[in-house]
Amino acid sequence: MADVIKPSWMEGFVPDPAPPGSRWPKGVSDCRAGRPKGSLSKSDKIARALNEEGLDVVRVVLDAAKAGDLTACGHILNRIAPRMCGECKAAPKGQRRTS
C-alpha cells in the first residue's frame, strides 16, 4: 500500500490529547431523546418480522421463480448452492486452504 503523503504544513504536527474528564465514559450519553432501553432496533424489528412471516415471503419468492422470474430463481439458487470463491475451488475436498 502506498504511503500517505502529508502536506508540508502538517510536518511535525502531533494532535494534543483530550484533557481528562472531557470525554463521556463508555455507556453514558447526554442524549436524553435517544432510543429508550429495551426498544428494538431496525434490524431486530426486521428479524422478528421475518421470523413471523418468513415462510410467506419464501412462498412468494418460490411462486415467482416457478412462474419464470429469473431474479427470484437467482435468489433461491444462491441460497441453495452459493457461488464458490477461487480459493475454495482450489482446495482439496475436506480441507481448508490456509494463507
N, C-alpha and C positions, 0 to 999 in steps of 0.2 A: 504494500500500500504506500502511496506517495506521502511524503512528509508535508505537514501543514505549513504553509508559508505565512509568517506573521508580517504585518506591515511594520515599517521602520519605527513608527511612533509607539508601537507596542513592545519594542525590545526592552527587556528587563522589567516589564510590568508584572507585579505579583499582587493579586487582589488581597485586601485586608480581610482577616477572618471576622465573622459576625461576632459582635460583643455578646458576652454571656447573658442569658435571660432575654435575648431579643427574638428567639425562635420559639414557636409553640412546641410543647412537649408532644411526643407521639401519642396519638389517640385523643388529643384535645383540639377543639376548634372553637372559634368565636362565631361561627355561622349558626345563629340560632334558628334561621329559617331553613336549615338543611333537612335532609331526609330523616324522619323520626326513626328511632331504634325499632327494629322488628319489621319495618316495612320492606317490601320486596323490591329488588332492583329490576330493571327491564329484562335482563337475562333470566332471572328467576321467574318472572311472570311468563316469559315465552316458554321456559322449560315446563312449567305447570300446565300451560295451555296444551303443549304437545303431549304431555302425559295423559291429559283428559281427552283430547280429540285427535291424538296422533294416528289412531287406526283409520279414522275417517279421511285424514289427509293422505295416508298411504293408499287407501282405496281409490281416491280421486286420481292420484298420480298413476296408479296401475291401470285404471279405466282409460285414462288419456293415452297411455302407452299402447294399450290394446287397440285403441282407435286410430293409431298411426302417428301420434305426436312424438317426433324424434327427440325433442328436448326431454320429455318425460322418460323416454327409453334410455337416454344417456344418463339421467339421474339414477335410474334404477340399476343400470349396468355398472355404473361407477361405485355403487354401494355393494353390489354382489361380487364383482371382480374388479377391484381398483387397478388402475394403471400402475405397473411396476417401474421403479426408477432404474437407471442403468446399473447401479451398483448391486441392486437386488437381483437383477437378471444374471449378473456375472458370478454371484456366489454359488457354491455347490449346494445341493439340496440338504436342508437341515443344518446348515452352518451360516453364521452371520459373518459378513465381511467387516474386519476392523481396519481402522485407518492407521 
